[in-house]
Amino acid sequence: IATIKSDEDDHPSGTTVTRSTQTLYQTAAIKKLVVTGSGFTPETSLEFSPHLEKSVDYTQQFVDDTKMIFSLRKHKKWRYEGGGLLVKSIDVGGSVGKVSVGSGGMGIQ
């Protein structure tokens, strides 16, 4: 009857976050979280669930428009209990604004 596209495919900015199957430990400061997608800029910020705050809980490194690397800060956790870490939205700065990701803005793991 119809071809259903994922929400991020519909956004006119072309900004996306790609689903991942990475496994990290709660306090694994030595292993980095790699986020891939498209349309990233040096000003890109992500909204995580559960909530994490940039420069407080983690640092981020812009690699290129398809890749960012996140490092957990000392004495911080990705989550306080085991489970999924989701990206709920992405803001690449400029006129694009915040883009919800995942089906209905529910996030991408």
Disulfide bonds with the S-S distance in Angstrom:
none
